[in-house]
Amino acid sequence: MARFISLLLAIAATLGLLFLPAMRGGELTPMEHGLLSPLMLAICGSFAHGLGYIPRNPVLRGVLHPGVLWPSIGVLGAVWIAESWVG
């Protein structure tokens, strides 16, 4: 069930990243671009987890855990959206 949620979250975040900048119609500021890199890494990790990748390395296993990925996507996405609409 967690893998399915990770996959849905990754797809939703990817679609949001695809359409939100286009709807805004503006350029990305350096702050927004800086937030985008870790957000995209978290989305990639969520895709990896959602598709069933199980790393042998304990550090990667911890990083790709839903308890790390889901909050990081939520927080980084919320900050990126707030920064892009306010700033």
C-alpha positions, 0 to 999 in steps of 0.5 A, spaced: 500 500 500 505 504 501 508 503 494 502 505 491 501 511 495 508 513 493 507 512 486 501 516 486 504 522 490 510 522 485 505 522 479 501 528 482 507 532 484 510 531 477 504 533 474 504 539 479 511 541 477 509 540 469 503 545 470 504 550 475 510 554 472 506 554 465 500 557 469 504 562 472 507 564 466 513 567 469 521 565 470 523 561 476 527 566 481 534 563 483 530 561 490 525 557 486 530 554 482 534 552 488 528 549 491 526 545 485 532 541 485 531 537 492 524 537 490 525 533 484 530 528 487 525 527 492 520 525 487 525 521 483 525 517 490 518 516 491 518 513 483 523 509 485 520 506 492 513 506 488 516 502 483 518 497 488 526 498 488 529 496 494 536 498 496 541 494 499 545 500 502 542 501 509 543 509 508 539 509 501 534 504 504 533 510 509 532 515 504 527 512 500 523 510 506 516 513 505 517 516 512 522 521 509 520 521 502 512 523 503 514 529 508 520 532 504 515 532 498 510 535 502 514 541 505 518 542 499 512 542 494 509 547 499 514 552 500 516 552 492 508 553 491 508 559 496 515 562 494 512 562 486 506 565 488 508 570 493 515 572 490 
